[in-house]
Each structure stands twice: as structure tokens, then as C-alpha cells.
Amino acid sequence: MRFQSAAIGGVLSWTVAYGLLGVLTLVPVVKAQTSSQPPGTSIADNSDATASPLDGIESEISAGHYDKARGLLDAYLSAHPKDARALFDRGYCDDAQGKTAQAEGFYQKAIAADPKQFESRLALGLILAKQDDPGAKEQLQAATTLEPNPPNPAAKAQAFRALARLVRDSDPETAKQALIGALRISPETPADTLLAAQIAEAAGDDEIAAQAYQRALKVNPEYSEATTGLAHVLMQEKKYSEAEPLLKSALTRDPDDPGLNAEYAALLGAEGRVGDAVPVLEKLHQLEPGNRAVTKMLADSYAQAGEAVKADGLYAELLAKSPNDAELKSARGQVLIREGKYAEALILLQNAVKVRQDDAEAWGGIAFAAAKQHQPELTLQALEERAKFAADTPATYFLWATANDNLHRSKQALEYYQMFLKSAGGKFPDEEWQARQRILALSKK
């Protein structure tokens, strides 16, 4: 579907609009209030031919006299409790002063009084989007089908763009159509080009996404979000050698940009350069100490780098905030094993598999920790569960062998020792020596 409007020519020259995937390159949802007036309204220009008692109150709102307007509106609403315009104005007063819960209530009342009121639908949708409330989609979609009073193409376009940003990852097709709707009635902006790239990435069209990110960078070479997005697409295609100089150049310009640092750390990790990734993530963690995703990335990198104590501290910190997170329990359990804290590890790993029964790594950890705790029966049970989801390795063959050996199941132990030696290939000299000794001993029985 092609559009003739010059306003959409740049982003939609390829006939569709697209946008972003990626936790670390998020574009913020538009705030509930972006001007001194209620969204979609122009208080000084009412379309009603007859003067309304609300005109003077809205003049107070325009002047920023929210407390005064609130008092006047409360008095007016006591006599006109279902006046949708007044309910919206009342909600706006609270919204403008950061009283979100109260504003939300008045917007809902305004919608109940007049389901076709654009302004309350948009304002409520923006509040709910900021809260990650699933009801945001319904309100923003409704707003895109309604008209502001008085007419306000910019406000209508705001509704379309807010919807596009909201659903860009979960529903890229709806996001695409919403962006098209915005560009039909308002000029294209650099943010639209970025959003188009982001939707394309979410839709799995990396080629179109890369083109849009590059277009955004031509307009503004210092556009960090576009750089991050393009690097992410290149990494998805395993074009690490192209992504790295792009990120390094941007970091030279803006060394403290969280998105750039996060993407660079992800690049280093993807290339197996965990040691190089750690200091980048440490810096990012200092920049955003409350960012759960960053903390998790740093903890994982510490674990991969063999810094178990540091990893343990971060995993413990994360679990304190998310005590039922099975993935975190499994990760910390593995680190505790490296620290020799086998009893603690068993508890965490057993709790993890209660939630994620297909976690082969956790079952392997249980088997190893149980072996260290001299619990061969538990070791075998864990290995049996693990075998449902993953193939055996030299390490698990050795655990099968020693557990059966400890239970005096000589035939099974002998078979597994032999399978271990066949697969080990000289990589486990101590265990291979032990296996040979036990094979000799068991063969004599």
C-alpha cells in the first residue's frame, strides 16, 4: 500500500513502517501530559457556540492555576456529576500535578459519561502505558478512532504514535499501522524513523530495520538510540566486525550512554570476550545500579569469568527482590557449587526445578551437589531427570558411574566408567585416572 503524502515519503518509501525489539534500546512512552493544556484540547478555542461555565475554569487551567481550577471544578461537578468535559478537566488538574491515581479515576469517569471523548481516552491510555498496564492498548486504540474537540491533528497523531510504541514488540503489525496513521496526519520526525526501524526489528525484518536505522543516522550521526539499534541488528546477523567499530565510535563520543554500553557488553559476550565485557558491565552497573537486566548481565559475566563470589553477591541481591525467580535460583545455585556451598546449592536448585522442570542445567547441578553431599540416590534421580532434556556429557557419565559405584551396582558403574573414558579424551586427567582404577577393581569382581 503506497501513500502519496510527502509527510510519509521518507519513512514509508518502502511502503511500510517498522520499529524496535531489544530491552536495552527502549524508546520511552510519551508522558501523559506533554503541554500545558489537556491533550487534544485548546482551552482558548472552544468549538461550542454557546459559552460554558467551564470556559473560565479552563482558562485557569491554561494559566497553570490547578488548585483554583480544582476547587471550581469540584463545585461544578457536585451539580453536574456526569459532565464528561468537566470530569476530564478535573482529571487533567491532578495529572498535571503528578497525582496519577486521582487523575486516572476522573478520566475513567469521563469515559463512562462519554465513551467517545477522545481526550480522556488518550490521557488515560498514556497513564496506563507508563504503568505497563494492559488496559493502555484498549484506551489508545479507542483514541485513534475518535476525534479531538476541537480538531487537533497533532493530538490525534500523538495517540497513534503512543499506540505504535506501546505494541511495537508484542504486535508489530498493529504498531506499523499506527505509525502509518500518525504519518498520514502529521509531519515525519527523526523519532518516527527510529520507531520504524524498531518495529521492523520486532517483525523480524532485519534488512529493513538496518536501512531505517542507517537513515536515522544520516539525519543525526550522533543519534545514540539509532546506533544501538543498528548494532543490535548487525549482532543478530552475527556481523560483529561491523557492529564493534560503530559502537566504539559512539562510546568515544558518549562514554556514559547506558544503551551503548549495554550493547557493547552484549557484543563482547557474544564474541566470547567475557573478560573484556566485565569492566563494561561494571561501569554500566554504576550508571544504572537499579537496572535489573544490567545487574543480571554483570552477575552472569562474573559467573562465566570464574568470579563466583562477586556473581553470588549480585544473584543474592536480585533474589532478594525476586525470591520466586527460578532462573535466578538456578544461576545462583551453580555459583554456590563453585564456592563449595553444596547444601545451599541443593536447596536453591531443587526449588528452581519445581518451577522449571525442564532446566537441564539445574538438574545437572543437583546431581553434582548431591554427589558432593554423598547422596548417590539423589544424584541418580537428578541425572534421570536431566536426561529427559539434554544429552549426557563426560561429566554426567562420571556422575552416573560414581553414584552407581557407591550403591554397589558394579555392572552399571563399569559401563558408565567406560563411557566416561571414551568421551573424556584426556580432558579430565584426575577423573580418568580414577575411572581406570575403578574399572580394574570392578572387573575383578
ROGUKE-774892 format. One record per residue (C-alpha): residue number from 1; chain; x, y negated, z. Coordinates in Angstrom, 2 decimals. Layout:
<sites>
[NUM; A; [X; Y; Z]];
...
</sites>
This chain:
<sites>
[1; A; [0.00; 0.00; 0.00]];
[2; A; [1.56; -3.28; -1.11]];
[3; A; [0.84; -6.76; 0.17]];
[4; A; [1.28; -9.98; -1.81]];
[5; A; [1.65; -12.35; 1.13]];
[6; A; [5.08; -13.97; 1.31]];
[7; A; [4.87; -13.71; 5.09]];
[8; A; [5.29; -9.95; 4.95]];
[9; A; [7.61; -9.66; 2.00]];
[10; A; [10.88; -9.19; 3.92]];
[11; A; [9.97; -6.50; 6.40]];
[12; A; [7.45; -4.82; 4.13]];
[13; A; [9.29; -4.94; 0.83]];
[14; A; [9.49; -1.16; 1.20]];
[15; A; [5.66; -1.14; 1.67]];
[16; A; [5.61; -0.07; 5.32]];
[17; A; [6.59; -1.45; 8.72]];
[18; A; [8.53; 0.66; 11.20]];
[19; A; [10.22; 0.48; 14.78]];
[20; A; [12.41; 1.90; 17.73]];
[21; A; [13.00; 5.12; 19.65]];
[22; A; [15.51; 5.09; 22.49]];
[23; A; [15.30; 4.48; 26.26]];
[24; A; [18.27; 2.18; 26.28]];
[25; A; [17.16; -0.23; 23.43]];
[26; A; [13.73; -1.18; 24.61]];
[27; A; [12.12; -4.45; 23.45]];
[28; A; [10.20; -5.96; 26.40]];
[29; A; [6.42; -6.00; 26.16]];
[30; A; [5.11; -9.54; 25.72]];
[31; A; [4.28; -11.11; 29.07]];
[32; A; [0.65; -11.61; 29.93]];
[33; A; [0.92; -15.38; 29.62]];
[34; A; [3.23; -16.96; 27.10]];
[35; A; [1.95; -20.52; 27.11]];
[36; A; [0.31; -23.00; 29.43]];
[37; A; [-3.12; -22.11; 28.04]];
[38; A; [-5.09; -18.89; 28.17]];
[39; A; [-4.08; -16.64; 25.28]];
[40; A; [-6.27; -17.15; 22.25]];
[41; A; [-7.82; -20.36; 23.51]];
[42; A; [-7.32; -24.04; 23.03]];
[43; A; [-8.90; -25.70; 26.01]];
[44; A; [-8.89; -29.12; 24.49]];
[45; A; [-10.73; -27.92; 21.37]];
[46; A; [-13.92; -26.05; 22.19]];
[47; A; [-15.98; -24.69; 19.36]];
[48; A; [-19.25; -25.24; 21.25]];
[49; A; [-21.06; -28.27; 20.02]];
[50; A; [-22.61; -28.84; 23.44]];
[51; A; [-20.41; -29.97; 26.30]];
[52; A; [-19.97; -27.38; 29.04]];
[53; A; [-19.28; -27.86; 32.74]];
[54; A; [-16.24; -25.64; 32.09]];
[55; A; [-14.65; -28.22; 29.78]];
[56; A; [-13.43; -30.34; 32.69]];
[57; A; [-12.23; -27.30; 34.61]];
[58; A; [-10.27; -26.09; 31.60]];
[59; A; [-8.66; -29.50; 31.35]];
[60; A; [-7.38; -28.95; 34.90]];
[61; A; [-6.06; -25.55; 33.82]];
[62; A; [-4.28; -27.13; 30.85]];
[63; A; [-2.66; -29.59; 33.24]];
[64; A; [-1.45; -26.73; 35.44]];
[65; A; [-3.75; -27.62; 38.35]];
[66; A; [-4.58; -23.99; 39.02]];
[67; A; [-5.59; -24.30; 42.68]];
[68; A; [-8.02; -27.09; 41.91]];
[69; A; [-9.42; -25.22; 38.93]];
[70; A; [-9.75; -22.06; 41.00]];
[71; A; [-11.91; -23.84; 43.57]];
[72; A; [-14.13; -25.36; 40.90]];
[73; A; [-14.49; -22.02; 39.15]];
[74; A; [-15.41; -20.22; 42.36]];
[75; A; [-18.19; -22.72; 42.91]];
[76; A; [-19.36; -22.38; 39.31]];
[77; A; [-19.27; -18.57; 39.39]];
[78; A; [-21.33; -18.44; 42.55]];
[79; A; [-24.18; -19.75; 40.41]];
[80; A; [-23.13; -18.09; 37.13]];
[81; A; [-21.52; -14.76; 38.14]];
[82; A; [-21.68; -13.25; 34.65]];
[83; A; [-20.31; -16.15; 32.64]];
[84; A; [-17.55; -14.41; 30.65]];
[85; A; [-15.76; -17.64; 29.80]];
[86; A; [-15.63; -18.72; 33.44]];
[87; A; [-14.51; -15.26; 34.54]];
[88; A; [-11.69; -15.36; 32.03]];
[89; A; [-10.65; -18.84; 33.18]];
[90; A; [-10.70; -17.64; 36.78]];
[91; A; [-8.52; -14.67; 35.90]];
[92; A; [-6.16; -16.93; 34.00]];
[93; A; [-5.62; -19.13; 37.06]];
[94; A; [-4.48; -16.09; 39.04]];
[95; A; [-2.49; -14.71; 36.13]];
[96; A; [-0.59; -17.97; 35.65]];
[97; A; [0.44; -17.89; 39.32]];
[98; A; [1.56; -14.27; 39.30]];
[99; A; [-1.48; -12.91; 41.14]];
[100; A; [-1.74; -9.99; 38.75]];
[101; A; [-4.14; -7.74; 40.66]];
[102; A; [-6.66; -10.54; 41.14]];
[103; A; [-6.34; -11.62; 37.51]];
[104; A; [-6.88; -8.05; 36.35]];
[105; A; [-10.14; -7.87; 38.30]];
[106; A; [-11.52; -11.07; 36.78]];
[107; A; [-10.53; -10.04; 33.25]];
[108; A; [-12.37; -6.75; 33.76]];
[109; A; [-15.45; -8.63; 34.93]];
[110; A; [-15.24; -10.91; 31.91]];
[111; A; [-15.09; -7.90; 29.60]];
[112; A; [-18.07; -6.33; 31.36]];
[113; A; [-20.00; -9.57; 30.84]];
[114; A; [-18.93; -9.88; 27.19]];
[115; A; [-17.19; -6.85; 25.64]];
[116; A; [-16.49; -8.89; 22.50]];
[117; A; [-14.45; -11.57; 24.26]];
[118; A; [-11.01; -11.46; 22.65]];
[119; A; [-9.16; -13.47; 25.30]];
[120; A; [-9.85; -11.17; 28.25]];
[121; A; [-9.13; -8.06; 26.20]];
[122; A; [-5.72; -9.41; 25.20]];
[123; A; [-4.84; -10.74; 28.65]];
[124; A; [-5.87; -7.51; 30.40]];
[125; A; [-4.07; -5.41; 27.79]];
[126; A; [-0.86; -7.34; 28.33]];
[127; A; [-1.05; -6.93; 32.10]];
[128; A; [-1.71; -3.19; 31.82]];
[129; A; [1.09; -2.78; 29.27]];
[130; A; [3.53; -4.38; 31.68]];
[131; A; [2.42; -1.84; 34.30]];
[132; A; [2.72; 1.10; 31.87]];
[133; A; [-0.98; 1.70; 32.40]];
[134; A; [-2.50; 3.93; 29.67]];
[135; A; [-5.54; 1.64; 29.59]];
[136; A; [-3.43; -1.01; 27.85]];
[137; A; [-3.81; 0.67; 24.47]];
[138; A; [-7.61; 0.55; 24.61]];
[139; A; [-7.65; -3.14; 25.51]];
[140; A; [-5.09; -4.20; 22.91]];
[141; A; [-6.75; -2.15; 20.19]];
[142; A; [-10.06; -3.78; 21.06]];
[143; A; [-8.44; -7.23; 20.92]];
[144; A; [-7.16; -6.58; 17.39]];
[145; A; [-10.76; -6.01; 16.23]];
[146; A; [-12.09; -9.22; 17.81]];
[147; A; [-11.66; -12.92; 17.06]];
[148; A; [-10.36; -15.64; 19.40]];
[149; A; [-12.68; -18.51; 20.24]];
[150; A; [-11.76; -20.99; 18.90]];
[151; A; [-9.99; -19.22; 15.99]];
[152; A; [-6.29; -18.71; 16.72]];
[153; A; [-4.31; -16.57; 14.26]];
[154; A; [-1.19; -16.74; 16.47]];
[155; A; [-3.06; -15.21; 19.40]];
[156; A; [-4.58; -12.51; 17.18]];
[157; A; [-1.10; -11.74; 15.83]];
[158; A; [0.15; -11.53; 19.42]];
[159; A; [-2.40; -8.78; 20.07]];
[160; A; [-1.24; -6.85; 17.02]];
[161; A; [2.44; -7.17; 17.96]];
[162; A; [1.80; -6.20; 21.59]];
[163; A; [-0.03; -3.09; 20.40]];
[164; A; [2.79; -2.23; 17.99]];
[165; A; [5.40; -2.49; 20.76]];
[166; A; [3.25; -0.52; 23.17]];
[167; A; [2.77; 2.53; 20.94]];
[168; A; [5.91; 2.39; 18.83]];
[169; A; [7.33; 5.61; 20.34]];
[170; A; [4.13; 7.51; 21.10]];
[171; A; [2.21; 6.63; 17.93]];
[172; A; [4.45; 5.11; 15.25]];
[173; A; [1.73; 5.20; 12.59]];
[174; A; [-0.57; 3.03; 14.73]];
[175; A; [2.40; 0.79; 15.52]];
[176; A; [3.15; 0.43; 11.81]];
[177; A; [-0.42; -0.58; 11.01]];
[178; A; [-0.47; -3.03; 13.94]];
[179; A; [2.70; -4.72; 12.74]];
[180; A; [1.22; -4.96; 9.26]];
[181; A; [-1.85; -6.59; 10.81]];
[182; A; [0.30; -9.17; 12.57]];
[183; A; [2.25; -10.00; 9.43]];
[184; A; [-0.93; -10.50; 7.43]];
[185; A; [-1.86; -13.48; 9.56]];
[186; A; [1.44; -14.89; 10.86]];
[187; A; [4.97; -15.55; 9.59]];
[188; A; [7.61; -12.87; 9.82]];
[189; A; [10.19; -13.29; 12.59]];
[190; A; [13.55; -11.61; 13.25]];
[191; A; [11.85; -9.73; 16.08]];
[192; A; [9.46; -8.25; 13.52]];
[193; A; [12.37; -6.89; 11.51]];
[194; A; [13.78; -5.31; 14.66]];
[195; A; [10.38; -3.87; 15.56]];
[196; A; [10.03; -2.48; 12.04]];
[197; A; [13.36; -0.70; 12.42]];
[198; A; [12.34; 0.65; 15.80]];
[199; A; [9.06; 2.07; 14.52]];
[200; A; [10.88; 3.70; 11.61]];
[201; A; [13.26; 5.39; 14.01]];
[202; A; [10.39; 6.62; 16.15]];
[203; A; [8.75; 8.01; 12.99]];
[204; A; [11.95; 9.89; 12.18]];
[205; A; [12.80; 7.81; 9.10]];
[206; A; [16.42; 7.04; 9.92]];
[207; A; [17.22; 5.72; 6.45]];
[208; A; [14.51; 3.05; 6.57]];
[209; A; [15.39; 2.27; 10.19]];
[210; A; [19.04; 1.72; 9.29]];
[211; A; [18.06; -0.58; 6.42]];
[212; A; [15.85; -2.67; 8.70]];
[213; A; [18.49; -2.88; 11.44]];
[214; A; [21.02; -3.99; 8.84]];
[215; A; [18.57; -6.60; 7.55]];
[216; A; [18.13; -7.95; 11.08]];
[217; A; [21.91; -8.16; 11.49]];
[218; A; [22.26; -10.10; 8.24]];
[219; A; [19.94; -12.74; 9.69]];
[220; A; [21.79; -12.73; 13.02]];
[221; A; [25.08; -10.79; 13.19]];
[222; A; [25.08; -11.20; 16.99]];
[223; A; [21.68; -9.53; 17.44]];
[224; A; [22.68; -7.02; 20.13]];
[225; A; [19.46; -5.03; 20.03]];
[226; A; [19.78; -4.55; 16.27]];
[227; A; [23.41; -3.46; 16.72]];
[228; A; [22.39; -0.98; 19.39]];
[229; A; [19.57; 0.33; 17.26]];
[230; A; [21.74; 0.77; 14.18]];
[231; A; [24.43; 2.51; 16.21]];
[232; A; [21.80; 4.84; 17.65]];
[233; A; [20.59; 5.78; 14.16]];
[234; A; [24.16; 6.41; 13.00]];
[235; A; [24.74; 8.61; 16.03]];
[236; A; [21.59; 10.59; 15.27]];
[237; A; [23.16; 11.30; 11.89]];
[238; A; [26.48; 12.13; 13.62]];
[239; A; [28.19; 9.23; 11.84]];
[240; A; [30.27; 8.45; 14.91]];
[241; A; [33.11; 6.88; 12.96]];
[242; A; [30.69; 4.27; 11.59]];
[243; A; [28.92; 3.62; 14.90]];
[244; A; [32.05; 3.15; 17.02]];
[245; A; [33.54; 0.04; 15.32]];
[246; A; [30.07; -1.51; 15.23]];
[247; A; [29.69; -1.12; 18.99]];
[248; A; [33.28; -2.10; 19.80]];
[249; A; [32.93; -5.32; 17.83]];
[250; A; [29.68; -6.21; 19.58]];
[251; A; [31.15; -5.42; 23.01]];
[252; A; [34.10; -7.70; 22.29]];
[253; A; [31.57; -10.47; 21.82]];
[254; A; [29.24; -9.47; 24.65]];
[255; A; [31.07; -7.11; 27.04]];
[256; A; [28.33; -7.08; 29.68]];
[257; A; [25.37; -6.25; 27.45]];
[258; A; [23.72; -3.20; 29.10]];
[259; A; [22.28; -1.78; 25.88]];
[260; A; [25.60; -1.95; 24.04]];
[261; A; [27.49; -0.38; 26.95]];
[262; A; [24.92; 2.39; 27.26]];
[263; A; [25.04; 3.20; 23.55]];
[264; A; [28.85; 3.18; 23.56]];
[265; A; [28.88; 5.55; 26.54]];
[266; A; [26.43; 7.83; 24.74]];
[267; A; [28.70; 7.77; 21.67]];
[268; A; [31.76; 8.73; 23.70]];
[269; A; [29.81; 11.51; 25.37]];
[270; A; [28.57; 12.82; 22.02]];
[271; A; [32.17; 12.97; 20.82]];
[272; A; [33.18; 14.90; 23.94]];
[273; A; [35.26; 11.99; 25.27]];
[274; A; [33.84; 12.23; 28.76]];
[275; A; [36.90; 10.69; 30.38]];
[276; A; [36.52; 7.59; 28.22]];
[277; A; [32.78; 7.45; 28.86]];
[278; A; [33.10; 7.40; 32.66]];
[279; A; [34.56; 3.87; 33.06]];
[280; A; [31.99; 2.51; 30.58]];
[281; A; [29.19; 4.06; 32.60]];
[282; A; [30.70; 2.86; 35.87]];
[283; A; [30.62; -0.67; 34.52]];
[284; A; [27.06; -0.20; 33.30]];
[285; A; [26.05; 1.15; 36.71]];
[286; A; [27.45; -2.01; 38.31]];
[287; A; [25.46; -4.13; 35.86]];
[288; A; [22.26; -2.18; 36.48]];
[289; A; [22.53; -0.36; 39.81]];
[290; A; [18.80; 0.29; 39.95]];
[291; A; [18.56; 1.80; 36.47]];
[292; A; [17.70; 5.48; 36.97]];
[293; A; [18.72; 6.51; 33.45]];
[294; A; [22.14; 4.90; 33.83]];
[295; A; [22.72; 6.48; 37.23]];
[296; A; [21.78; 9.88; 35.81]];
[297; A; [24.16; 9.41; 32.86]];
[298; A; [27.00; 8.49; 35.20]];
[299; A; [26.27; 11.43; 37.50]];
[300; A; [26.25; 13.81; 34.54]];
[301; A; [29.53; 12.38; 33.27]];
[302; A; [31.15; 12.74; 36.68]];
[303; A; [30.00; 16.38; 36.73]];
[304; A; [31.42; 17.03; 33.26]];
[305; A; [34.67; 15.32; 34.22]];
[306; A; [35.05; 17.56; 37.25]];
[307; A; [34.45; 14.80; 39.80]];
[308; A; [31.95; 16.82; 41.81]];
[309; A; [31.94; 14.65; 44.94]];
[310; A; [31.11; 11.50; 43.01]];
[311; A; [28.45; 13.31; 41.00]];
[312; A; [26.94; 14.77; 44.16]];
[313; A; [26.55; 11.33; 45.72]];
[314; A; [24.67; 9.97; 42.73]];
[315; A; [22.45; 13.04; 42.35]];
[316; A; [21.60; 12.81; 46.06]];
[317; A; [20.73; 9.15; 45.60]];
[318; A; [18.44; 9.98; 42.68]];
[319; A; [16.78; 12.87; 44.52]];
[320; A; [16.05; 10.60; 47.48]];
[321; A; [13.84; 8.59; 45.12]];
[322; A; [12.52; 11.55; 43.11]];
[323; A; [12.51; 14.51; 45.51]];
[324; A; [10.43; 16.74; 43.22]];
[325; A; [12.56; 16.33; 40.10]];
[326; A; [13.54; 19.87; 39.10]];
[327; A; [16.17; 18.71; 36.62]];
[328; A; [17.95; 16.71; 39.30]];
[329; A; [17.77; 19.63; 41.74]];
[330; A; [19.32; 21.91; 39.15]];
[331; A; [22.06; 19.40; 38.33]];
[332; A; [22.94; 18.77; 41.95]];
[333; A; [22.85; 22.49; 42.68]];
[334; A; [25.54; 23.08; 40.06]];
[335; A; [27.69; 20.33; 41.59]];
[336; A; [27.27; 21.78; 45.07]];
[337; A; [28.56; 25.10; 43.76]];
[338; A; [31.69; 23.34; 42.55]];
[339; A; [32.06; 21.87; 46.02]];
[340; A; [31.77; 25.33; 47.56]];
[341; A; [28.48; 24.48; 49.28]];
[342; A; [26.75; 27.67; 48.20]];
[343; A; [23.95; 27.80; 50.79]];
[344; A; [22.81; 24.25; 49.95]];
[345; A; [23.09; 25.01; 46.26]];
[346; A; [20.89; 28.08; 46.57]];
[347; A; [18.10; 26.12; 48.20]];
[348; A; [18.11; 23.42; 45.53]];
[349; A; [18.38; 25.81; 42.61]];
[350; A; [15.64; 28.10; 43.91]];
[351; A; [13.37; 25.09; 44.30]];
[352; A; [14.26; 23.98; 40.78]];
[353; A; [13.24; 27.25; 39.13]];
[354; A; [9.91; 27.19; 40.94]];
[355; A; [9.07; 24.22; 38.72]];
[356; A; [11.17; 25.04; 35.64]];
[357; A; [11.20; 28.80; 35.39]];
[358; A; [12.95; 28.71; 32.01]];
[359; A; [16.03; 26.90; 33.36]];
[360; A; [18.70; 29.43; 32.40]];
[361; A; [21.49; 27.32; 33.86]];
[362; A; [19.75; 27.17; 37.23]];
[363; A; [19.24; 30.95; 37.26]];
[364; A; [22.92; 31.35; 36.46]];
[365; A; [23.77; 29.04; 39.35]];
[366; A; [21.58; 31.07; 41.69]];
[367; A; [23.36; 34.25; 40.60]];
[368; A; [26.79; 32.75; 41.22]];
[369; A; [25.88; 31.16; 44.57]];
[370; A; [24.21; 34.38; 45.72]];
[371; A; [27.33; 36.34; 44.81]];
[372; A; [29.43; 33.96; 46.90]];
[373; A; [26.95; 34.42; 49.76]];
[374; A; [27.29; 38.22; 49.47]];
[375; A; [23.71; 38.71; 48.27]];
[376; A; [24.10; 41.15; 45.35]];
[377; A; [20.40; 41.94; 45.06]];
[378; A; [19.56; 38.25; 44.68]];
[379; A; [22.40; 37.97; 42.17]];
[380; A; [20.87; 40.71; 40.03]];
[381; A; [17.37; 39.23; 40.28]];
[382; A; [18.66; 35.87; 39.13]];
[383; A; [20.60; 37.44; 36.26]];
[384; A; [17.49; 39.31; 35.12]];
[385; A; [15.54; 36.05; 35.04]];
[386; A; [18.33; 34.25; 33.24]];
[387; A; [18.47; 36.97; 30.59]];
[388; A; [14.91; 36.07; 29.56]];
[389; A; [16.10; 32.69; 28.30]];
[390; A; [19.79; 32.96; 27.42]];
[391; A; [22.37; 35.46; 26.22]];
[392; A; [24.96; 36.85; 28.59]];
[393; A; [28.44; 35.32; 28.78]];
[394; A; [31.71; 36.66; 30.17]];
[395; A; [30.86; 35.01; 33.48]];
[396; A; [27.45; 36.66; 33.74]];
[397; A; [28.85; 40.05; 32.69]];
[398; A; [31.30; 39.77; 35.58]];
[399; A; [28.46; 38.90; 37.98]];
[400; A; [26.42; 41.87; 36.74]];
[401; A; [29.45; 44.09; 37.27]];
[402; A; [30.39; 42.94; 40.75]];
[403; A; [26.80; 42.90; 42.04]];
[404; A; [26.22; 46.46; 40.86]];
[405; A; [29.62; 47.45; 42.24]];
[406; A; [28.72; 46.02; 45.66]];
[407; A; [25.48; 48.00; 45.60]];
[408; A; [27.49; 51.17; 44.76]];
[409; A; [25.85; 51.51; 41.34]];
[410; A; [29.01; 52.82; 39.77]];
[411; A; [27.71; 53.62; 36.30]];
[412; A; [26.17; 50.18; 35.77]];
[413; A; [29.19; 48.44; 37.29]];
[414; A; [31.57; 50.30; 35.00]];
[415; A; [29.53; 49.39; 31.90]];
[416; A; [29.44; 45.71; 32.80]];
[417; A; [33.14; 45.55; 33.67]];
[418; A; [33.85; 46.95; 30.21]];
[419; A; [31.52; 44.41; 28.54]];
[420; A; [33.21; 41.67; 30.51]];
[421; A; [36.68; 42.68; 29.36]];
[422; A; [35.51; 42.96; 25.77]];
[423; A; [34.12; 39.41; 25.81]];
[424; A; [36.66; 37.68; 28.08]];
[425; A; [39.50; 37.55; 25.55]];
[426; A; [42.18; 36.69; 28.10]];
[427; A; [40.44; 33.52; 29.27]];
[428; A; [39.82; 34.79; 32.82]];
[429; A; [43.09; 36.42; 33.90]];
[430; A; [42.26; 36.91; 37.58]];
[431; A; [38.83; 38.39; 36.93]];
[432; A; [40.17; 40.52; 34.07]];
[433; A; [42.83; 42.00; 36.38]];
[434; A; [40.14; 42.76; 38.97]];
[435; A; [37.90; 44.33; 36.34]];
[436; A; [40.69; 46.64; 35.15]];
[437; A; [41.42; 47.71; 38.71]];
[438; A; [37.76; 48.47; 39.38]];
[439; A; [37.40; 50.36; 36.10]];
[440; A; [40.28; 52.60; 37.13]];
[441; A; [38.77; 53.16; 40.55]];
[442; A; [35.26; 53.80; 39.28]];
[443; A; [36.46; 56.11; 36.54]];
[444; A; [37.96; 58.44; 39.15]];
[445; A; [34.62; 58.95; 40.87]];
</sites>
